[in-house]
Structure formats: structure tokens, C-alpha cells
């Protein structure tokens, strides 16, 4: 995917952001995402659909001025102590 993104023509109006998400299905009692890959038309693509109330922790942001930005995130559990004060259930 990264090599594909580097080949795309960029202009000043747009830039690409790649979200790299670590999502452990064992974290939550309810699974906050679904693997939609079997429904794809393209065999080469992997598609994951997240629930709108999913909460992520940003691990790292890597900027590349010439190509794109990679944002690495981790799916958080509803029991994560760092987020208990901000969660509205």
C-alpha cells in the first residue's frame, strides 16, 4: 500500500493520510469493528469497519513532506483507566 501511495500524483490541494490501527478483538466485551474484506470487489484490499463510538489512542504520527502522513493508533478498551474519566456511556 505504501509503495502505491508514493506513486500517486499529489497536488497542493490534497494530501494523503494513512491510518494504521492496532485493534485487538479480545479487548472489549462487544466487538467494535467488523472485517468487511470478504465483501470487497478487489481481492487485494482489506477493509475493516469500526463503530462510530470507537476510541483510539494515537501512538505515533510520521510526516513525510513529499508523500503522505502515517497515523498509528491503537483501539482502546472501555475499561482503559486513562479514558474512564472522558468516556460517556
N, C-alpha and C positions, 0 to 999 in steps of 0.2 A: 504494500500500500504506500509506503513512504517513497519508494522509487517512482511509483505512479504519480504521486503528488508533485515531485520535483520536476516532472516532465511537463506539467501543465503550465500554460502561459498565464502569467499574473499581470494585472494592471494596477494602477494606483487606487482604483475604486474598491477593490476587494482583496481580502487576504484569507488564507485557509487556516483553520484551526482543527487539529486532530485531538479528539478526546480518547485517552487510553484509560480504561476503567477496570479496576480490580473489584470483582463482585463475587463474594463467596455465598453460594446458595444456602449454606448452613447457618448463617448469622442470624437470620430473623425467623420468627415462627411462621410468618407468611412470606412467600417468595415475592419480592418487589420487582421482579423482572421475568421476562419470558424470552426463550430462544425462538426467534422467528425465521431462522435460517432455512428450515425445510419448506417454507412458503416463498422463498426467493425465486425469481426467474433466473438469476445468474448463479451458477454453481460456485463461483469464485468469491462470492460475498458472504459475510457472516453478519447477521442482523440480530440485535438484542433490543427489546422494547422494555423501557423502565417505566414504572408507575410514576405519576406526576409528583407524588409526595416523597419520592426517594431523596435521601440526604447523603451527600458526598463530602469527603474530606479531600481538599487539594493537597497532593503530596509534592508536586513539582510542576513548574512551568518553564518550558525550554523554548526560547525565542531564536528563530533563525531569520535574520533580516531578508535574506534572499528567497526564502521558500515559504515556510509556514511556522505555526506555533504548535507545540505539543503540550497539552494539559493532562497530567497524570493525576487520577483521582481514585479514591477507594470508597466503596459503598459502606456506609455506617449502619450499625445496628441501632434499633430503638433503645437498646439498653446501654449504649455508649455513654459513659459518665461525662465526657466532655460536652455532650449535646443535650443532656437531660434538662438543663435549665432553659434551652431555647425551643425544645420540642413542644408543639401544641397538639394534643391528642384529643 
